[in-house]
Amino acid sequence: MKRLLAITVAAMLFAALLIPSFAEQISGDVLKGTPILDGVLDEIYTQSASATLDNPNFYMWGDCEGTDTTGTVYYLWDENYLYVAVDVTDSTILPSIDEGVWQHDCAELWFTDEDLVFKIHASWDGDFFLGGDGDGDTPFDFDKSKHAEAKKPDGTGYIVEVALPMNNLAAGRTFDSSLQINDIITEDYQNGTASGSQAREFTYTLSAKEATPPVIETEPPETEPPAPEPAPEPEAPAPIAEPAPEAAAPAAQTGNSAAIVILAIAAAAGCAVIAKKR
């Protein structure tokens, strides 16, 4: 029964390819930069090519009446990999079942690279599928260490990152791609919705321009605080002025007194002489 359901859903999804996508391609120039694969959207992604999913619920199954799930895909590149990050908003993340990755809450990325058509299925909890051979269903060997995923800390969705080892990566090279997001409503996959497109309708060009890493502000190293300056010694109190000594009584004018005595003696002597002459 599950196999029949899977085949039916796959056929209906293929038919949905005929439905046009209305995703907004913000830029077709993929900047050069090497992100850290950790399920966190590095700032350099936001400087590069991206497309925002705005064709929600193009296919629904079971009793699903649609959800508000959406997302944005970002691209970067270096000499070794094409980096893809998908930032998904999904308020009902469910545990994966033991079936194909596309039956999980996951992001699907569809590519045309020269003559090769391939796809990626990357679920929120680590399941990953890379397939090609025209229809994208033939599994390719892939280094799982080049895939990362993480739930958002606030519980509103998840982020998946993939480093694709594409051949002959160089400035000027182009590829086509599109984004699809699957939102599973019940754990048995009986209800869910797909948003986006499998049509690979956007063309991206690898640019020689490099993304600018953010400036990381670092705090100055801690230094020991300077030793406090010694407190100034208190100034000695100003001496209290002592009262000036009272002025001594004026000394007797000894010089004038002696002169008077001498004059008196002289006068007396003169009187004596006058008396004798008489």
Secondary structure as GFF3:
##gff-version 3
##sequence-region A 1 278
A	DSSP	alpha_helix	2	15	.	.	.	ID=ss1
A	DSSP	three_ten_helix	16	18	.	.	.	ID=ss2
A	DSSP	beta_strand	24	27	.	.	.	ID=ss3
A	DSSP	beta_strand	29	32	.	.	.	ID=ss4
A	DSSP	three_ten_helix	43	47	.	.	.	ID=ss5
A	DSSP	beta_strand	50	52	.	.	.	ID=ss6
A	DSSP	beta_strand	59	61	.	.	.	ID=ss7
A	DSSP	beta_strand	70	77	.	.	.	ID=ss8
A	DSSP	beta_strand	82	89	.	.	.	ID=ss9
A	DSSP	three_ten_helix	101	103	.	.	.	ID=ss10
A	DSSP	beta_strand	106	113	.	.	.	ID=ss11
A	DSSP	beta_strand	116	123	.	.	.	ID=ss12
A	DSSP	beta_strand	128	132	.	.	.	ID=ss13
A	DSSP	beta_strand	138	139	.	.	.	ID=ss14
A	DSSP	three_ten_helix	144	146	.	.	.	ID=ss15
A	DSSP	beta_strand	147	151	.	.	.	ID=ss16
A	DSSP	beta_strand	157	164	.	.	.	ID=ss17
A	DSSP	beta_strand	174	184	.	.	.	ID=ss18
A	DSSP	beta_strand	192	196	.	.	.	ID=ss19
A	DSSP	beta_strand	202	210	.	.	.	ID=ss20
A	DSSP	alpha_helix	254	277	.	.	.	ID=ss21
###
